[in-house]
Amino acid sequence: MAVLAALATTAACAAPAGPSRVRGSDGHTRGSAGPPASGGSLEGVWRMDGYGTLVALKGRGLRTYETTARSCLPGSVTGTRTGAPDAAGSRRFTVPDAAPVTVSPAGAGRAGLTIEDDVGRRTLHRIDALPARCAERPSHDPRAVFDVFWRTYAENYPFFRAKKIDWAAVRDRYRPRITAKTTDGELFAVLRAMIEPLHDAHTSLVAGPDRHYAGKRPGTVLPTPESTARIDKAIAANLGPGVTQRHWANGRLSYADLPGRVGYFRITQFADYTEKGDYAGDVAELDRALNSVFTKARTQGPAALHGLIVDVRLNGGGADPLGLRIASRLTGRPYLAYAKRARNDPSDPGKFTPPRPIRIHPHRGPVFTGPLTVLTGPLTISAGETFTQSLMGRAPAPTRIGQHTQGVFSDVMDRALPNGWSFGLPNEEFLTADGRTFDGPGIPPALRTPVFTERELDAHRDSALTRARTLLGRPTQGGSTGAGAGAVRP
């Protein structure tokens, strides 16, 4: 869910490429159960529950199709099976420029699909065959393009009611403007006008290198190289003289020890930690950084940290599991990070797949369990937000300081249009233990301060960081609050 760079260039807000690109309800009736999936062949066609995706497995190949109740287009995901099935019958597929996919038997007529750089598991139901329309040549007529775009949102977007948007009225307003002679420029302007009022940073439309749109919450000031440099200077000034920051992951991770035994850990992205940019490389580089930060000396004993500041105020997202990997270094007990569900009824935006609980399990090594502050703001986006949410169930709970996050949590469902354009939209919710979602307004701070305002930057001031240092610098009764490898575990 790396979206900050896309926002900054108004290009598509997209997660790292993979089957998360093809999601939504397809409305098909399930066919006969076919051969039992458990212990039998996984070959055939499968309907994904809640993601509008058909998955075809044949020989060593995997292919997806993007569907609505009236359309079926070849998906962007193709995979090749690597090795033989494991003892449980699971097949692993490599996907060009994306994370591997695993398909596993789950009983008669059922299977599960997981993506290495995504959290959760998607349910597959066997169907008899691909619908006939999947073999039809897609029409480039602007009216057909409009219809696929409108219907994909109608069947998958979960937040029309919350945003007070009547999507049927949107169709009635704009569909009569589209004819067979509508130009690309005119069509792009209409499709953009339809989704712009959603103010959703996980909505996008790309019609070529010079014609693209990405949504954002009103009032969001996008970063530039110049403003990012000013932010870095303000942070460095407020860390203080003589403080040295160590950097990893192409500069996307940094850490500094501050006076008073307070740590400062900054995360600006959950992706592209290596030049290759593959997920396995990201994991290895993240672990290298975390092993350097969360040492025995910092997490236990007389020199342990009194507190830790985690800064995600300028974080454009990426892969959710990397955030969970960091959260595992910040707890000595397992707890619920969030529950994830997808819209699952083409005609009812209020119906979803059963929530899948995602849990944090402590790292088997040094972990920090002391006081924690998390710095957030409107440029805490997507995976930066799911990471922030994943810490809310921690004990002791972190203190959030700054401003509301951007308010977009779902993976981005990237879709193709019949004329070759692409677009993106969300279709999921990330729920708290009591069933709340922060989509739209974002996660609120407990302590509100300015975040990277012009006044703050001009004065080289960082009120959120100063507030966190003051809060954590207070002495704690009983001495060190760190906990290391000996922390309580399940």
Secondary structure, DSSP 8 states (H G I E B T S, - for coil): ---HHHHHHT-----SSSGGGS-S----------SBSTTS---EEEEETTS-EEEEEETTEEEEEEE-SS-EEEEEEEEEE-S---TT--EEEE-TTS--EEEEE-SBTEEEEEETTS-S-EEEEEESS--GGGGS-----HHHHHHHHHHHHHHH---TTTTT--HHHHHHHHGGG--TT--HHHHHHHHHHHHGGG--TT-EEESSTT-EEE---TT-----HHHHHHHHHHHHHHH-TT---EEEGGGTEEEEEETTTEEEEEE--BS--SSS--HHHHHHHHHHHHHHHS-HHHHSSTT--SEEEEE-TTB--B-HHHHHHHHGGG-SS-EEEEEEEEB--TT-TT-B---EEEEE---SS-B--S-EEEEE-TTB-THHHHHHHHTTT-SS--EEEES------S-EEEEE-TTS-EEEEE-EEEE-TTS---TTT----SEE---S-HHHHHTT--HHHHHHHHHHHS--TTS---B-TTS---
